[in-house]
């Protein structure tokens, strides 16, 4: 095995185009990945082939060019922007005398550096071990021999087999721990569902500005930087918008082209925040020349975790770099489908909060409930839900309670406590798209709905 230096490593980057022209944006992204991992790129070797070479992937001639460049530039590591087979990786290492890391290994290394939470560290370690399990042979070939000697002859185990067995045991241990954490996460999610709060997940390509937008909306102070995979661990905060139900906003890990399958599998429980959300805010770098491809790649990952059926509002961030004014685009149904803004300057944030209000405000109902003295349990439930806006005693010893609830919660309460169901189905939006709760309350005598009255 090759020892890893403790300081920034000089890296030689390699990318081969397979049947298509080389894209400058892909070269820039791979260089940014190398910098994010702490490497110092010293040269970039490119080329083209119709198909991968079985021995070196890049071909024998290009492999010799890489060896010469690595010696000339005194490179310590060679980074290849392709998934390599273990044999190809080992062959390149033997030829060049330097460590070789493919794209999957590089991304796994970045994740290992950035994970902060206990669950995130376990997920990354599991992904790394699964990736390493197919590459053990490169480091232990000199130990592939049976134990021998007086008293030691007989069935034995090679060092490689021992290492693979220990690695598999560690994988099983991590899998059990992550399953326990997943159950704990599910328990917390079930508790949150007892008081239903709509969930909104920020998704998008890495470095599109998700964390910056998250901080701008919630003031959470989550770490944000102009680098790939600046944050890995999901952050969840409550988002309060006037005339809108309280929302839960989740900042999820960024996606990238050719994201290793090991990572997608390891972070599946974390990505449930995206799968179980009621709305995705797909954050897109408006200034990215490859934004169309980036959108498709994010959609592919969402499809792989079963989150492609969640409604989406596309948020085109960094519009200030294009000189474009913040604006809103609507689909054929009149719903907001795109918002152009700049999370860094704050321009257009109001348009996004208006879009969220428009999307979720229709779920709110503001009603006046006349509760009898025997319905104290219903009154206590309303306070537990923090839905009470006003509470006045009634002449018969009961209460007149003004509440504002999401439609689903109100329907459930009406059913459980045998209240007037008519109040749960009346529309609650006026012509301007805002709640009727903005209008003055009509006198009680004008309300035709018995014990539950919708405010008009």
C-alpha positions as CSV (number, residue, x, y, z in Angstrom):
1,X,0.0,0.0,0.0
2,X,1.1,3.6,-0.5
3,X,1.5,5.9,2.5
4,X,-0.6,9.0,2.3
5,X,1.2,12.4,3.0
6,X,-0.2,14.5,5.7
7,X,0.0,17.7,3.6
8,X,-1.6,18.8,0.4
9,X,-0.8,16.3,-2.3
10,X,0.4,17.1,-5.8
11,X,-2.1,15.5,-8.1
12,X,-2.0,14.6,-11.8
13,X,-5.6,14.6,-13.2
14,X,-6.6,12.3,-16.0
15,X,-9.8,12.4,-18.1
16,X,-10.5,10.4,-21.3
17,X,-13.5,11.2,-23.6
18,X,-15.2,8.0,-24.6
19,X,-16.9,8.5,-28.0
20,X,-17.8,12.1,-27.2
21,X,-15.9,15.4,-27.2
22,X,-14.3,16.6,-24.0
23,X,-16.4,19.2,-22.2
24,X,-14.5,22.0,-20.5
25,X,-17.2,22.1,-17.7
26,X,-16.5,18.5,-16.8
27,X,-12.7,19.2,-16.6
28,X,-13.4,22.2,-14.4
29,X,-15.7,20.1,-12.1
30,X,-13.1,17.3,-11.7
31,X,-10.4,19.9,-10.9
32,X,-12.8,21.4,-8.3
33,X,-13.3,17.9,-6.8
34,X,-9.6,17.4,-6.5
35,X,-9.2,20.8,-4.8
36,X,-12.1,20.0,-2.4
37,X,-10.2,16.8,-1.4
38,X,-7.2,18.9,-0.5
39,X,-5.1,18.1,-3.6
40,X,-3.0,20.5,-5.6
41,X,-3.5,19.8,-9.4
42,X,-0.2,20.1,-11.2
43,X,-1.2,18.9,-14.7
44,X,-4.2,17.6,-16.6
45,X,-3.8,14.7,-19.1
46,X,-6.7,14.3,-21.6
47,X,-7.4,12.1,-24.5
48,X,-10.1,10.2,-26.4
49,X,-11.0,6.6,-27.1
50,X,-13.9,4.8,-28.6
51,X,-14.0,2.3,-25.6
52,X,-12.1,1.7,-22.4
53,X,-8.9,-0.3,-22.5
54,X,-9.3,-3.5,-20.5
55,X,-5.8,-3.2,-18.9
56,X,-5.3,0.5,-18.1
57,X,-8.7,2.0,-19.1
58,X,-6.9,4.9,-20.7
59,X,-4.8,2.7,-23.1
60,X,-1.1,1.7,-22.9
61,X,0.2,4.7,-24.8
62,X,-1.7,7.2,-22.6
63,X,-0.6,5.3,-19.5
64,X,3.0,5.8,-20.5
65,X,2.3,9.5,-21.0
66,X,0.7,9.7,-17.6
67,X,3.8,7.9,-16.0
68,X,6.1,10.4,-17.7
69,X,4.0,13.4,-16.7
70,X,3.8,12.2,-13.1
71,X,7.6,11.9,-13.0
72,X,8.1,15.3,-14.6
73,X,5.7,17.1,-12.3
74,X,6.7,15.1,-9.2
75,X,3.1,14.1,-8.7
76,X,2.2,12.1,-5.6
77,X,-1.2,10.8,-6.7
78,X,-2.9,10.2,-10.0
79,X,-6.7,11.0,-10.1
80,X,-8.7,9.5,-12.9
81,X,-12.1,11.0,-13.7
82,X,-13.7,7.6,-14.4
83,X,-14.8,4.6,-12.3
84,X,-11.9,2.1,-12.6
85,X,-11.9,-1.6,-12.1
86,X,-9.7,-2.9,-9.3
87,X,-7.3,-4.5,-11.9
88,X,-7.1,-1.3,-13.9
89,X,-6.3,0.7,-10.8
90,X,-3.7,-1.8,-9.8
91,X,-2.1,-1.9,-13.2
92,X,-1.8,1.9,-13.3
93,X,-0.2,1.9,-9.9
94,X,2.4,-0.7,-10.9
95,X,3.3,1.2,-14.0
96,X,3.5,4.7,-12.5
97,X,4.7,3.8,-9.0
98,X,2.2,6.2,-7.5
99,X,-1.2,5.9,-5.9
100,X,-4.1,5.9,-8.3
101,X,-7.6,7.0,-7.3
102,X,-10.7,6.9,-9.5
103,X,-13.6,9.2,-9.4
104,X,-15.6,7.1,-6.9
105,X,-12.7,6.9,-4.5
106,X,-12.1,10.7,-4.7
107,X,-15.7,11.5,-3.9
108,X,-15.7,9.0,-1.0
109,X,-12.5,10.7,0.3
110,X,-14.2,14.1,0.2
111,X,-17.3,12.8,2.0
112,X,-15.0,11.2,4.7
113,X,-13.4,14.6,5.3
114,X,-16.7,16.6,5.5
115,X,-19.0,14.2,7.5
116,X,-19.6,15.7,10.9
117,X,-22.5,13.8,12.5
118,X,-22.2,10.3,14.0
119,X,-24.6,8.9,11.4
120,X,-22.8,10.7,8.6
121,X,-19.5,9.3,9.6
122,X,-20.9,5.7,9.8
123,X,-22.5,6.1,6.4
124,X,-19.3,7.3,4.8
125,X,-17.2,4.5,6.4
126,X,-19.7,1.9,5.2
127,X,-19.5,3.3,1.7
128,X,-15.7,3.3,1.8
129,X,-15.5,-0.3,3.0
130,X,-17.8,-1.5,0.3
131,X,-15.7,0.3,-2.2
132,X,-12.5,-1.1,-0.7
133,X,-13.8,-4.7,-0.5
134,X,-13.1,-5.2,-4.2
135,X,-9.7,-3.6,-4.1
136,X,-8.0,-5.6,-1.3
137,X,-5.8,-7.6,-3.6
138,X,-3.7,-4.6,-4.7
139,X,-2.2,-4.2,-1.2
140,X,-1.9,-7.8,0.1
141,X,-0.5,-9.8,-2.8
142,X,2.8,-10.3,-0.9
143,X,0.9,-11.9,2.0
144,X,-1.0,-14.4,0.0
145,X,0.5,-17.6,1.5
146,X,-0.7,-20.3,3.9
147,X,0.6,-20.6,7.4
148,X,3.2,-23.3,7.7
149,X,5.9,-24.8,10.0
150,X,5.9,-27.4,12.7
151,X,2.5,-27.5,14.3
152,X,1.0,-25.0,11.9
153,X,0.6,-27.2,8.8
154,X,-2.9,-27.9,7.6
155,X,-5.9,-25.8,6.6
156,X,-5.0,-22.1,6.8
157,X,-6.2,-18.7,5.8
158,X,-4.4,-16.3,3.5
159,X,-3.8,-12.8,4.8
160,X,-6.1,-11.5,2.0
161,X,-8.9,-13.8,3.2
162,X,-8.3,-12.7,6.8
163,X,-8.5,-9.1,5.8
164,X,-11.7,-9.6,3.7
165,X,-13.3,-11.5,6.6
166,X,-12.5,-8.7,9.1
167,X,-13.8,-6.1,6.6
168,X,-17.1,-8.0,6.1
169,X,-17.5,-8.2,9.8
170,X,-17.0,-4.4,10.1
171,X,-19.5,-3.9,7.3
172,X,-22.1,-6.0,9.1
173,X,-21.5,-4.0,12.3
174,X,-21.9,-0.7,10.6
175,X,-25.0,-1.9,8.8
176,X,-26.6,-2.9,12.2
177,X,-25.7,0.5,13.7
178,X,-27.1,2.4,10.8
179,X,-30.3,0.3,10.9
180,X,-30.7,1.3,14.6
181,X,-30.1,5.0,13.7
182,X,-32.6,4.7,10.9
183,X,-35.3,3.3,13.3
184,X,-34.6,6.2,15.7
185,X,-34.9,8.6,12.8
186,X,-38.2,7.0,11.8
187,X,-39.4,7.3,15.4
188,X,-38.6,11.0,15.4
189,X,-40.4,11.3,12.0
190,X,-43.5,9.6,13.4
191,X,-43.5,12.0,16.3
192,X,-43.4,14.9,14.0
193,X,-46.2,13.4,11.9
194,X,-48.5,13.5,15.0
195,X,-48.5,17.2,14.6
196,X,-48.4,17.4,10.8
197,X,-46.1,20.1,9.5
198,X,-45.5,20.3,5.7
199,X,-41.9,19.4,4.7
200,X,-39.9,21.3,2.1
201,X,-36.6,19.8,1.0
202,X,-33.8,21.7,-0.8
203,X,-32.3,19.5,-3.4
204,X,-29.9,20.2,-6.3
205,X,-26.4,19.7,-7.7
206,X,-23.5,20.4,-5.4
207,X,-22.4,24.0,-5.1
208,X,-25.7,25.3,-6.5
209,X,-26.2,27.4,-3.4
210,X,-28.6,25.3,-1.3
211,X,-27.0,26.1,2.0
212,X,-26.8,29.8,1.2
213,X,-30.5,29.8,0.3
214,X,-31.3,27.7,3.5
215,X,-29.5,30.3,5.6
216,X,-31.2,33.2,3.9
217,X,-34.6,31.7,4.5
218,X,-34.1,30.4,8.1
219,X,-31.1,32.3,9.5
220,X,-29.8,28.9,10.5
221,X,-26.1,29.7,10.0
222,X,-25.4,26.4,8.3
223,X,-21.9,26.1,6.8
224,X,-21.8,27.4,3.2
225,X,-18.8,27.8,0.9
226,X,-18.0,28.0,-2.8
227,X,-16.8,24.4,-3.0
228,X,-18.2,21.0,-3.9
229,X,-19.9,19.1,-1.0
230,X,-19.4,21.9,1.5
231,X,-22.1,20.3,3.7
232,X,-23.1,16.7,4.0
233,X,-25.2,16.2,7.1
234,X,-28.8,17.3,6.6
235,X,-30.0,20.4,8.5
236,X,-33.7,20.8,9.4
237,X,-35.2,24.1,10.6
238,X,-38.8,25.4,11.0
239,X,-39.7,28.1,8.5
240,X,-42.4,30.6,9.4
241,X,-44.1,32.6,6.7
242,X,-47.0,35.0,7.3
243,X,-50.4,33.6,6.3
244,X,-48.9,30.1,5.7
245,X,-48.7,27.0,7.8
246,X,-45.4,26.5,9.6
247,X,-43.1,24.6,7.4
248,X,-40.1,22.3,8.0
249,X,-37.2,23.1,5.6
250,X,-34.5,20.5,5.1
251,X,-31.1,21.2,3.5
252,X,-29.9,17.9,1.9
253,X,-26.6,16.7,0.5
254,X,-25.7,17.9,-3.0
255,X,-25.7,15.6,-5.9
256,X,-23.0,15.2,-8.5
257,X,-22.4,13.5,-11.9
258,X,-21.6,9.8,-11.5
259,X,-22.3,9.7,-7.8
260,X,-21.0,6.4,-6.5
261,X,-23.7,3.8,-5.9
262,X,-22.2,3.0,-2.5
263,X,-22.9,6.6,-1.4
264,X,-26.4,6.6,-2.7
265,X,-27.1,3.4,-0.8
266,X,-25.4,4.6,2.4
267,X,-27.2,7.9,2.5
268,X,-30.5,6.5,1.6
269,X,-31.9,7.0,5.2
270,X,-30.7,10.6,5.2
271,X,-32.2,11.2,1.8
272,X,-35.6,10.2,3.2
273,X,-36.0,13.8,4.1
274,X,-36.2,14.5,0.4
275,X,-38.5,11.5,-0.4
276,X,-41.0,12.3,2.4
277,X,-41.2,16.0,1.7
278,X,-44.4,17.6,0.4
279,X,-42.4,19.9,-1.9
280,X,-38.9,20.0,-3.4
281,X,-37.1,23.3,-4.0
282,X,-34.7,22.2,-6.8
283,X,-31.9,24.8,-6.5
284,X,-30.2,25.3,-9.8
285,X,-27.1,27.4,-10.6
286,X,-28.5,29.8,-13.2
287,X,-25.0,30.7,-14.3
288,X,-23.9,27.2,-15.0
289,X,-23.6,26.5,-18.7
290,X,-24.4,22.8,-18.1
291,X,-27.4,23.5,-16.0
292,X,-29.7,21.4,-18.2
293,X,-27.4,18.3,-17.7
294,X,-27.2,19.1,-14.0
295,X,-31.0,19.1,-13.7
296,X,-31.2,15.7,-15.4
297,X,-28.5,14.3,-13.1
298,X,-30.3,15.4,-10.0
299,X,-33.6,14.0,-11.3
300,X,-31.9,10.7,-11.9
301,X,-30.7,10.5,-8.2
302,X,-34.2,11.5,-7.0
303,X,-35.6,8.7,-9.1
304,X,-33.2,6.2,-7.7
305,X,-34.4,6.9,-4.1
306,X,-38.1,7.0,-5.0
307,X,-38.5,10.8,-4.6
308,X,-39.3,11.7,-8.2
309,X,-43.0,12.0,-7.5
310,X,-42.7,14.9,-5.1
311,X,-43.9,18.3,-6.5
312,X,-41.1,20.6,-7.5
313,X,-40.5,24.3,-7.7
314,X,-37.2,25.1,-9.6
315,X,-35.2,27.8,-7.9
316,X,-32.7,29.4,-10.4
317,X,-30.1,30.8,-8.0
318,X,-27.2,33.2,-8.8
319,X,-29.3,35.1,-11.3
320,X,-27.2,38.2,-10.4
321,X,-24.3,36.6,-12.3
322,X,-26.4,36.7,-15.4
323,X,-27.7,40.2,-14.9
324,X,-31.2,38.8,-14.8
325,X,-33.8,40.4,-12.6
326,X,-35.6,38.2,-10.0
327,X,-38.9,36.8,-11.5
328,X,-41.5,34.1,-11.2
329,X,-42.6,31.7,-14.0
330,X,-45.9,29.8,-13.9
331,X,-47.0,26.6,-15.7
332,X,-50.2,26.1,-17.7
333,X,-52.2,25.6,-14.6
334,X,-51.1,29.0,-13.2
335,X,-49.0,27.4,-10.5
336,X,-45.5,28.8,-9.7
337,X,-43.0,26.4,-11.3
338,X,-39.8,28.5,-11.4
339,X,-38.4,31.3,-9.2
340,X,-35.3,33.3,-10.3
341,X,-33.4,34.8,-7.4
342,X,-30.0,35.4,-5.7
343,X,-29.6,33.8,-2.3
344,X,-26.3,35.7,-1.8
345,X,-27.8,39.2,-2.3
346,X,-31.3,38.3,-1.1
347,X,-32.9,39.6,-4.3
348,X,-36.0,37.6,-5.1
349,X,-36.3,35.9,-1.8
350,X,-39.7,37.5,-1.3
351,X,-40.9,35.9,-4.6
352,X,-39.9,32.5,-3.2
353,X,-41.7,33.0,0.1
354,X,-44.8,34.2,-1.8
355,X,-44.6,31.0,-3.9
356,X,-44.4,28.9,-0.7
357,X,-47.3,30.8,0.8
358,X,-49.4,30.3,-2.4
359,X,-48.5,26.6,-2.4
360,X,-49.4,25.9,1.2
361,X,-51.8,28.6,2.4
362,X,-54.7,26.9,0.8
363,X,-54.2,24.1,3.4
364,X,-55.1,26.5,6.2
365,X,-58.5,26.9,7.6
366,X,-59.5,29.6,10.2
367,X,-62.7,28.8,12.0
368,X,-64.6,29.7,15.2
369,X,-65.6,26.6,17.2
370,X,-68.3,26.8,19.8
371,X,-67.4,24.1,22.3
372,X,-69.6,22.7,25.0
373,X,-68.4,22.2,28.6
374,X,-68.1,18.5,27.8
375,X,-65.6,19.2,24.9
376,X,-62.7,20.2,27.1
377,X,-60.6,17.5,25.5
378,X,-61.0,19.1,22.1
379,X,-60.0,22.5,23.5
380,X,-56.9,21.0,25.1
381,X,-56.0,19.3,21.8
382,X,-56.3,22.7,20.0
383,X,-53.9,24.2,22.5
384,X,-51.5,21.3,22.1
385,X,-51.5,22.0,18.4
386,X,-50.8,25.7,19.1
387,X,-53.7,26.5,16.8
388,X,-55.7,28.8,19.2
389,X,-55.9,32.5,18.1
390,X,-58.6,33.6,20.5
391,X,-60.6,31.9,23.3
392,X,-63.7,33.4,24.9
393,X,-66.1,31.9,27.5
394,X,-69.6,31.0,26.3
395,X,-72.8,31.6,28.3
396,X,-73.4,27.9,28.8
397,X,-70.0,27.3,30.4
398,X,-68.3,26.3,27.1
399,X,-66.0,28.3,24.9
400,X,-65.8,30.1,21.6
401,X,-62.4,29.3,20.2
402,X,-60.9,30.9,17.1
403,X,-58.4,28.5,15.6
404,X,-56.3,28.3,12.5
405,X,-55.4,24.8,11.3
406,X,-54.2,22.9,8.3
407,X,-57.1,21.3,6.5
408,X,-56.0,17.7,7.3
409,X,-55.7,18.5,11.0
410,X,-59.1,20.2,11.1
411,X,-60.8,17.3,9.3
412,X,-59.3,14.9,11.8
413,X,-60.4,17.0,14.8
414,X,-63.9,17.4,13.4
415,X,-64.2,13.6,12.9
416,X,-62.8,12.7,16.4
417,X,-64.7,15.2,18.4
418,X,-68.0,15.1,16.4
419,X,-67.8,18.8,15.4
420,X,-69.5,20.4,12.4
421,X,-67.7,18.8,9.4
422,X,-68.9,21.6,7.1
423,X,-66.3,23.9,8.4
424,X,-63.5,21.7,7.2
425,X,-64.4,21.8,3.5
426,X,-65.1,25.5,2.8
427,X,-62.5,27.4,0.7
428,X,-60.1,29.6,2.5
429,X,-58.5,31.7,-0.2
430,X,-59.7,35.0,-1.5
431,X,-59.2,36.4,-5.0
432,X,-55.8,37.7,-4.2
433,X,-54.4,34.4,-3.1
434,X,-54.3,35.1,0.6
435,X,-56.2,33.6,3.5
436,X,-59.7,34.9,4.4
437,X,-58.3,35.3,7.8
438,X,-57.0,38.7,6.7
439,X,-60.7,39.9,6.4
440,X,-62.7,41.2,9.3
441,X,-64.6,38.6,11.3
442,X,-68.3,38.5,10.6
443,X,-70.7,38.7,13.5
444,X,-71.6,35.3,14.9
445,X,-75.3,35.8,14.0
446,X,-74.4,35.8,10.3
447,X,-72.6,32.5,10.5
448,X,-74.8,29.6,9.1
449,X,-72.7,26.7,10.2
450,X,-73.9,25.8,13.7
451,X,-71.1,25.0,16.1
452,X,-68.2,25.6,13.7
453,X,-68.0,28.8,11.8
454,X,-65.5,29.7,9.0
455,X,-64.4,33.3,9.3
456,X,-65.3,35.4,6.3
